[in-house]
Amino acid sequence: MMFVRYLVALPLILLSYVGVPFGYLTFNRYLVVGGEDFDFAAEFTKRLTGNDGFWPVVLALLLFAALWWMTTAWPRIALVPSAPIAFMGILTGLIDGWQKIAAGVAAPAIAWGLAWLAAKIVSWPLTGAVRRSPVEVAIGLRGEGRLRVQSRRLLLDKLPPPRHPESPVGRVAIPFDRISHVEAGVVHAPAQWRFGNTSELALSPGPVLRVIGGGQEWLLPVDDVEATMRLVIERTDVRAKQDPRPPLENSRWTNAKKLWELQDKQSMSPNTQKVKHGMHHGMLVLSAMTAAMAGYAVYRMFTGSWGFLFGVLFFGGISYGMARAWASLGATQKLAEENPRPPTADDPDPRHIPVTGWSASPVVLGQTSDL
């Protein structure tokens, strides 16, 4: 059951997001005070419950609550409280000693590892409960690239840089409701496969998963093609949900339309500059920070002076504006990822041979464990 998996993973998340940063702060205190009488547990509790608590921990917990299904984000969230610790540890360690440098470097590494382990516990192995749940499952491809089977779509990231330097996205996606064909096959000779964002993936000989939908065709070199195919099919059947797209004249189609214009163009030389993703998520973090400031101003307004009303309006306005900008940029990127071809484009014919050396391989889905 997924509940049991989360129950096992939750202590690791708390250790990663709460235990590691407050443990570091307590250790830092030990380096300052020293002595055999130092009570680590008491100092840890004091810092954990003190009014001057480390606020990035609260932000990390809120992000985890919002992204409870996105397992690939959990290790990165762990860096929200741990990255400042690493920076300050190295900075102060240059003056105070190597212990602070070592602790500052170890803290984010341990936090990241604990969150990664928690994500693995929730998403692997691929039992029936995982296949039918919304939890994200990340599957590495042979060579470069990663398939992320998410709650409502398939997402390909970590692809080679787009061949065309003007490509606005480095990832592609297919929503479950637009998947029309899933097939297991084998590639007997090395080949290249180009995706809608102009990224090219090297296909090494071996099993390959073929997915068609949303005007796109993917060939994905995965080792356990049977388990991956079953995951995609079952989650598509259970979690496919229509997601209406805005009219084509909407400004959110800007990046997608740029991709459509690049399809017939060829870059003069291979592009080595990857498209940076997730930069707009910084706006969400800033929104959360300013929202906390606005909340504090509300508290001070009712317990102190009405002059804090200015802080409520100022920080609240910034928080609202950042949240709207984050949502707008995210929606624009999502449309481009899911529509590298125009919505009017037909799906590729599954009867044609996609690459030289391709052959379909029959897969008996019932052979996979359904625990």
C-alpha positions in Angstrom: 0.0 0.0 0.0 1.2 3.5 -0.8 0.2 4.7 2.7 2.8 2.3 4.2 5.5 3.4 1.8 4.9 7.1 2.8 4.8 6.1 6.5 8.3 4.5 6.1 9.6 7.4 4.0 8.3 10.2 6.2 10.9 9.8 9.0 13.7 10.1 6.4 12.1 13.3 5.0 11.9 14.8 8.5 15.6 13.8 9.2 16.6 15.4 5.8 14.6 18.6 6.1 14.6 19.1 9.9 17.1 16.9 11.6 20.1 17.7 9.4 19.9 21.5 9.5 19.1 21.7 13.2 21.7 19.1 13.9 24.3 21.2 12.1 23.2 24.3 14.0 23.6 22.4 17.3 27.0 21.1 16.3 28.0 24.6 15.4 27.0 25.6 18.9 29.2 22.8 20.3 32.2 24.1 18.3 31.7 27.5 19.9 30.9 26.4 23.5 32.8 23.1 23.7 33.2 21.1 26.9 32.3 17.7 28.1 29.1 18.9 29.7 27.6 19.9 26.4 24.1 18.4 26.2 23.6 17.8 22.5 19.9 16.6 22.9 19.0 19.6 25.1 20.6 22.1 22.7 19.0 20.5 19.7 15.5 20.7 21.3 16.2 24.3 22.3 17.0 25.3 18.8 14.2 23.3 17.3 11.6 25.0 19.6 13.1 28.4 19.9 11.5 31.5 18.5 14.6 32.1 16.3 14.0 28.8 14.4 15.6 28.3 11.0 12.9 29.5 8.7 14.1 27.6 5.5 13.1 24.4 7.3 9.5 25.5 7.3 9.7 26.5 3.7 11.1 23.1 2.8 8.3 21.3 4.6 5.7 23.5 2.8 7.3 22.7 -0.5 7.2 18.9 0.3 3.5 19.2 1.3 2.8 20.8 -2.1 5.0 18.4 -4.1 4.3 15.2 -2.1 3.9 13.2 -5.4 7.0 14.6 -7.3 9.7 12.4 -5.9 12.4 13.9 -8.2 12.0 17.2 -6.4 12.4 15.9 -2.8 16.3 15.9 -2.9 16.3 19.4 -4.3 13.9 20.6 -1.6 16.3 19.2 1.0 18.9 21.7 -0.3 16.6 24.7 0.6 17.6 24.6 4.3 21.0 22.8 3.7 22.5 24.9 1.0 22.7 28.1 3.2 24.3 25.9 5.8 27.0 24.7 3.4 27.7 28.3 2.3 28.0 29.7 5.8 29.9 26.6 7.0 32.6 27.1 4.3 32.7 30.8 4.8 33.1 30.8 8.6 35.3 27.7 8.4 38.0 29.6 6.6 38.4 31.6 9.8 37.2 29.2 12.6 38.6 25.9 11.5 38.2 22.9 9.2 35.4 21.4 11.4 32.9 23.9 10.2 33.9 23.4 6.6 33.5 19.7 6.9 30.2 19.9 8.6 28.9 22.5 6.1 29.8 20.3 3.2 28.5 17.1 4.9 25.1 18.5 5.9 23.6 19.1 2.4 25.1 15.8 1.1 23.5 13.8 4.0 20.2 15.7 3.6 20.1 15.1 -0.2 20.9 11.4 0.3 18.1 10.9 2.9 15.6 12.6 0.6 16.7 10.5 -2.3 16.3 7.3 -0.3 12.8 8.4 0.8 11.9 8.9 -2.9 13.1 5.4 -3.8 11.1 3.8 -1.0 7.9 5.5 -2.3 8.4 4.8 -6.0 10.2 1.4 -6.1 9.7 -1.5 -6.7 6.9 -1.1 -9.2 4.0 -2.8 -7.6 0.4 -2.5 -8.7 -0.2 0.2 -6.1 2.7 2.3 -7.4 1.6 1.9 -11.0 -1.9 3.1 -10.3 -0.9 5.9 -7.9 -0.1 9.6 -8.7 3.5 9.3 -7.3 6.2 10.1 -9.8 8.4 7.3 -11.0 11.8 8.2 -12.6 13.4 5.8 -15.1 16.8 6.3 -16.5 17.4 5.7 -20.2 20.5 4.0 -21.6 22.9 6.7 -22.3 21.4 10.1 -21.7 17.8 11.1 -20.8 15.3 10.2 -18.1 11.6 9.2 -18.3 9.4 10.6 -15.5 6.0 8.9 -15.3 4.1 11.6 -13.5 0.6 12.0 -12.2 -1.0 13.1 -15.5 1.7 12.9 -18.1 5.0 11.4 -19.3 7.9 13.8 -19.2 11.4 13.4 -20.8 14.2 15.4 -19.3 18.0 15.3 -19.0 18.0 15.0 -22.8 21.0 16.2 -24.9 21.0 19.9 -25.7 18.5 20.7 -28.5 20.1 20.6 -31.9 18.7 24.1 -32.6 20.0 26.8 -30.2 16.7 28.7 -30.4 14.7 25.8 -29.0 12.8 27.3 -25.9 12.5 24.0 -24.0 14.9 21.1 -23.3 12.2 18.7 -22.3 9.1 17.1 -24.0 6.0 15.6 -22.5 2.8 13.7 -23.5 -0.3 13.9 -21.3 -1.9 10.5 -20.6 -5.2 11.5 -22.3 -3.3 12.0 -25.7 -1.4 8.7 -25.7 -2.7 6.6 -28.6 -0.1 3.8 -28.9 2.4 2.1 -26.5 4.6 -0.7 -27.9 7.7 -2.6 -26.8 10.4 -3.2 -29.4 14.1 -3.8 -30.1 16.7 -1.8 -31.9 19.3 -4.1 -33.5 21.7 -1.3 -34.6 22.8 2.1 -33.2 20.5 4.9 -34.4 19.6 8.5 -33.7 16.1 9.7 -32.7 15.0 13.3 -32.7 12.3 14.7 -30.4 10.0 17.6 -31.0 12.3 20.1 -29.2 15.1 19.1 -31.7 17.0 17.1 -29.1 18.6 13.9 -30.5 19.0 10.8 -28.5 21.5 8.0 -29.3 19.7 4.7 -29.4 22.0 1.8 -28.5 21.1 -1.7 -29.5 18.6 -3.3 -27.1 15.0 -3.0 -25.8 13.1 0.2 -26.7 9.7 1.5 -25.6 7.7 3.2 -28.3 5.1 5.8 -27.3 2.9 7.7 -29.8 0.5 10.6 -28.8 -0.1 14.3 -29.1 1.5 14.4 -32.5 4.8 13.0 -31.1 6.6 9.7 -31.4 9.1 8.6 -28.8 11.7 5.8 -28.9 13.0 5.3 -25.4 15.9 2.9 -24.7 14.9 1.4 -21.4 16.4 -1.9 -20.1 13.2 -3.2 -18.3 10.9 -2.5 -21.2 8.2 -4.8 -19.9 7.8 -3.2 -16.5 8.0 0.3 -18.0 5.4 -0.5 -20.6 3.0 -1.9 -18.0 3.6 1.2 -15.8 2.7 3.5 -18.7 -0.3 1.5 -19.8 -1.9 1.1 -16.3 -1.3 4.7 -15.3 -2.7 5.9 -18.6 -5.9 3.8 -18.0 -6.3 5.0 -14.4 -5.1 8.6 -14.4 -5.8 10.0 -17.9 -7.7 13.2 -17.5 -8.5 15.8 -20.2 -6.6 19.1 -19.8 -8.2 21.7 -22.0 -5.8 23.9 -23.9 -6.2 27.7 -24.3 -7.1 29.1 -27.7 -4.2 29.3 -30.2 -4.2 33.1 -30.1 -3.4 33.0 -26.3 0.0 34.4 -25.4 0.9 31.2 -23.6 1.5 29.5 -26.9 4.5 31.7 -27.6 7.2 29.1 -26.9 5.2 26.3 -28.6 4.8 28.3 -31.8 8.5 29.0 -31.8 9.1 25.3 -31.7 6.8 24.7 -34.6 8.8 27.1 -36.7 12.1 25.3 -35.9 10.9 21.8 -37.0 12.1 22.2 -40.6 15.3 24.1 -39.8 18.7 22.6 -39.2 21.4 24.2 -37.1 24.7 24.6 -38.8 26.7 23.0 -36.0 25.7 20.8 -33.0 24.5 22.9 -30.1 26.2 22.3 -26.7 24.2 24.9 -24.6 21.5 23.2 -22.6 18.2 24.9 -21.9 17.9 25.9 -18.2 14.8 24.6 -16.5 13.2 25.5 -13.2 14.5 29.1 -13.1 10.9 30.3 -12.7 10.6 28.2 -9.5 12.7 30.8 -7.8 9.7 33.1 -8.1 7.6 30.6 -6.1 10.3 30.5 -3.3 10.3 34.4 -3.2 6.5 34.4 -3.1 6.5 32.0 -0.1 9.2 34.2 1.6 7.3 37.4 1.1 4.0 35.7 2.1 5.6 34.8 5.4 6.7 38.4 5.8 3.2 39.6 5.1 1.8 37.1 7.6 4.2 38.5 10.3 3.1 42.0 9.4 -0.6 40.9 9.9 0.3 39.6 13.3 2.1 42.8 14.3 -0.7 44.9 12.9 -3.2 43.3 15.3 -0.8 43.0 18.3 1.2 46.2 17.9 0.6 49.1 15.5 -1.6 49.6 12.5 1.4 51.0 10.8 2.3 47.5 9.8 -0.6 47.6 7.3 1.9 49.0 4.9 4.0 45.9 5.3 1.0 43.7 4.7 0.1 45.5 1.5 3.8 45.7 0.3 4.9 42.1 1.0 1.4 40.7 0.1 1.5 42.5 -3.3 5.0 41.2 -4.0 4.0 37.6 -3.0 0.8 37.7 -5.2 2.8 39.1 -8.2 5.5 36.5 -7.9 3.0 33.7 -7.6 1.1 34.9 -10.8 4.4 35.3 -12.7 5.4 31.8 -11.7 2.1 30.3 -12.7 2.2 32.1 -16.1 5.7 31.1 -17.0 5.1 27.5 -15.9 1.9 27.3 -18.0 3.8 28.7 -21.1 6.6 26.1 -20.6 4.1 23.3 -20.1 2.3 24.0 -23.3 5.6 24.0 -25.3 6.7 20.7 -23.7 3.4 19.0 -24.5 2.9 20.5 -27.9 6.2 20.6 -29.8 3.9 19.8 -32.8 0.8 21.9 -33.7 -2.4 20.5 -32.0 -3.8 19.9 -35.5 -1.0 17.5 -36.4 -1.9 13.8 -36.8 -0.2 11.2 -34.7 2.5 9.2 -36.5 1.4 5.9 -38.0 2.3 3.1 -35.6 2.6 0.7 -38.6 5.6 2.4 -40.1 9.2 1.4 -39.1 10.6 4.3 -37.0 14.3 3.5 -37.5 16.4 1.0 -39.4 16.9 -2.1 -37.3 13.6 -1.8 -35.4 11.4 -4.8 -34.7 8.4 -5.0 -32.4 8.7 -7.5 -29.6 5.6 -9.2 -28.0 5.2 -8.6 -24.3 3.1 -10.6 -22.0 2.0 -8.2 -19.3 0.7 -10.9 -17.0 4.3 -12.0 -16.3 5.0 -9.0 -14.1 4.4 -9.2 -10.4 1.2 -7.4 -9.3 2.0 -7.1 -5.6 
